[in-house]
Every structure is written in structure tokens, then in C-alpha cells.
Amino acid sequence: MIVPKDKLTEGLKEALLENNNPKRNFKQSVDLIVSFRGVDMKKGEIKLREIVPLPKAPTKERRVLVVPTFEQLDSVKKAEPNVILTKEELQKLNGQKRVVRKYARDNDWFLIAPESMPIAGRILGPALGPRGKFPTPLPTSSEVSEYVLRFKHSTVVKTKDQPHVQIFIGSEDQKPEDLADNAIAVLNTIEGKLKNLTYIKAIYVKTTMGKPIQIKMK
């Protein structure tokens, strides 16, 4: 582990202090930022697209849109995702660019039955791509409620063309120790995918509107 939990907890406590985290009229997210060095991101020298379940469920759950099969519908309803669309309802969104953009903006995960993936790619894809979001296939089994629930408590580590990643790890009303556990889960995933840990230049934590706090790595 490149950063001990106590260092992460210390940095998170600082990030949550009122002078670093001005009060807002909404619940702010807490993000982990990892910057890299010595790599050309445009050449894909570091390429990450990893789903990470957070061990301490965020009080600000991830928003999930689901397009299940008919057989999965009752199971999906148990998980209470933000949006449930049938295959037919998804097809009717063709040409409704404003509605599609709203779905793309308002949701974090898009869980799609395999039979509907081609339609989702065609209809949702143009709005999801620029936002760095992507459809994820549902399992083929009829019981998928636990799978959907897992995504309500999951985050994504995804590189673009800049030498850093910024990852949601929780909400400002969570304990720093719990946020640190979530940060460790993310860092373990990143470390497991890197060829060399010296690629990691610095680690920061911040709230949505707060200033970044650098974590002491030693």
C-alpha cells in the first residue's frame, strides 16, 4: 500500500475542515485525485477503466439507470434504481436528444441487458461518450437486484488524456476513516494495474467545492 490509512485519514480530516470546505446548500462529494508522471497518456501508457465497489457505502448513492429484460424487471425494482426503462421505452428515445442528454447527465451508471446493448450504444452512446460514461451489461440471470445495488455503491477509475484520475469516494457527511477505507480500495485497484508504482506522482483529496489537500505518501 503506497499510502497508509492514517495518512489518508489525516488528509481527509483536513479536506473536511470548514476553512477548506465552505458549507454549501447541497451534499458535496469527496474525490480522490491521483496524478501520474513519466507517462504519455495520449499513447495509452496508462489506461484504466475499472469499476470499484466501495467498502463503506456512500450516503450519496450513485445514480443508476437500468434497462432490464422483462424477466429481470421485478428483481431490478427491488434495488430501487433511479431510472428503469424497458427495451421499448429505450427505443422510443431515438431522436429525443434533450431527454437522452438529461439521462446521461443525471445518472452515473447505465446497466443494460445484453439484448438491448446495441440499441443503448446507438441511442445513449453519443451522450455518454463525451461525459466519460459507458453502458455496462447486466448479467443474464433473472435475479439481478444485488448486482444493481452494488453499482449504487461503486465508483469508476477511468483515465482520459490527462496525467491524472479523479474518483468519487464518498460524501462529506461520512467519517474520514470510512472515506479512507474507500480511498484504499481505489488505490489498491490502481496499484494493481500499474506496471510501476513510481508512475504515481501525488495523491490528493477534495470535496466538490473545496480545495485539494495533498496526502503525505511517506
N, C-alpha and C positions, 0 to 999 in steps of 0.2 A: 504494500500500500504506500503510494507516494506521499500521502499526507495523513498524519494521524488524526483520529476523530477529535481529540481535544483542540487541535489547531483549527479544524473546520468549525467546531462549536464556538470557539473564541471569535472567529471572524464573523460568524452568523449573528452572534450577540451584538457585535459592533454594527453590523448592517441594519439590525432592527432597532437600534437606538434612535430616539426621536430626532436628534440633530442630524442623523444620516438618512432618516426615513420619515420625511414630513407626512403628517396624517392627511389622508385623502378620504373622499366620500365613497370609496369602494374598497373591497378587499384586494390588496396588492399580492401579486405572485412573488415568489422568491426564485431567482435564477442562479444557476452555476455557470460560470464562463471559464472555458479552458482555452488558452491561446497557445499556438504552436510556433516553432522556429525551425529553420533549416529545411523547409519543405516547399514544394511548388504545388499549391492546391489546385491550380488550373490543370496540372498534369495528372491529378488524381493520386498524388503520392500518399495522401491520407484521405481515405474515402470511407465515411461512416454513415450507416443508415440502420440504427439499432433501436429496437423497442425495449425499454427498461421498466419493468414493474417496480413501483416504489414501495419499499417495505412498510413505511408509515404513510397510510392513506392521506392524501391532501384534503383539507377541509374545503378547498376549492376544486371540486372534481373536474376532471377532463370532460369535455362535451363530446358526445358520441352520436353519430348518425349511422343507422343500420338499415341495410336493405336485405332482409332475410328471405328465405324460401317460405312458402305457405306453411310447410311442416314446422318451421322454426319460429313462427310468429308468436305463439303463446309463450315459448321459452324466452324469447327476446323481451317481451313485455315485462316479465318478472324482474329484469335487470334495470328497467326504467331508464333507457337511454333518452337523450334529448329529442331525437327525431327517429321515427320509424317510417320508412317508405316501402310500399310494395314494389315489385318489379314494374307493374303497370303504372304506378304513380311516378316512378323514376323515368319511364319512357315519356310520360306527359310533360316532363320538364324540358324536353328538347325544344330549343328556341327561346326558352324563358330565361334569358341571360341574367336578368336582375335577380330573380329568385335563386338561381344557381349560385351567383356570386354571394348572396346573403348566406346560403347554406355553407359555402366554402369559408366565409369569414367567421361565422358564428360557431363552428364546430372544430374540434381538434382531431378527431378520429373518424374514419369513414370505413365501416366494416360491411363488406359486400359479399353476398352469396356468390360462389364461383359462377353460377349460371348467369348472373347479372353483371359480372365484371366487364365484359366488352361494352355493354351499354353505359356503365358508370365511367369507363375510360373515355368514351366519346362525349358524354354529356357533362360529367363533373370535371374530367381531366383538365380542360382548358382553364378552369377557375382554380383548381387545386395546385397545379404546377407552379405558377408564379408565387404562391404562398408557401412553397416548400412542403406541401401536404400531399398525401397519396392514398389511394384506396388500398385497404388490406383485406384479404379474403377471409371470410368466415369458415370455420370447419364445416364439413358436410353432414355431421351428425345433427339430429333434431334438437338435442339439448345443448344450447349454447349460452345460457344465462351467465354461467361463471366466466366464460370467455369474454363476454361483453363487460361484465363487472371489472375484470382485470384491466381492461383498457380505460375504464373510468379512473383508475389509479396508476396509470402508466404514463411515461414520458418518452420522448424520442430524442436520440442523439443523431444529428444529421449535419454533415459538412456541406458547405457550398464552395464558393471560390475564394473565400477569405480565410486567413490562417487562424480561425478560432471557431468554437461552437458555443452557443448559448442555450442552456437546457433548463426547463421548468423543473423545480424540485419540491415545490410546496407553496404554502401560503403564509403570510406574515403573522397570522394568529397561531401558528404551530410553535412547539417548543424548539429552541435551537438544537437540542440534542436529537430530536426526531428529524429535523431538516438535515442534520449532519449524517444520519443514517441513510437518508435518501441520496445525499451527495456522494457518499461512499459507494452506493450501488451503481451510480452513474460512472464514477471514476474507475471502478473495477471493470466495468464494461469497456470503457475507452482504453484502459491499460491492456486489456486482453486482446485488443485489436491492433495495437501499435507494435511495430517491429522494434522500436527503440524508445524507451521512456524519456530519453533526452530530448525528444521532439516536444515535450511539454515545457513551455516557456514560463507560464504563470497561470495561477488559478485565482478567480475572483468569485464573490457572491454579491448579489444586489437584489433589492426589491424593485418593483416596476418603475417607480419614480425616484428611488433612492440612488445614492452614489455607489459605485463599485468599491468593495473592500477586498484588498489583496490578501490571500491566505498565505501564511508563512509555511513554506514547504519543508523546512528543516527545524 
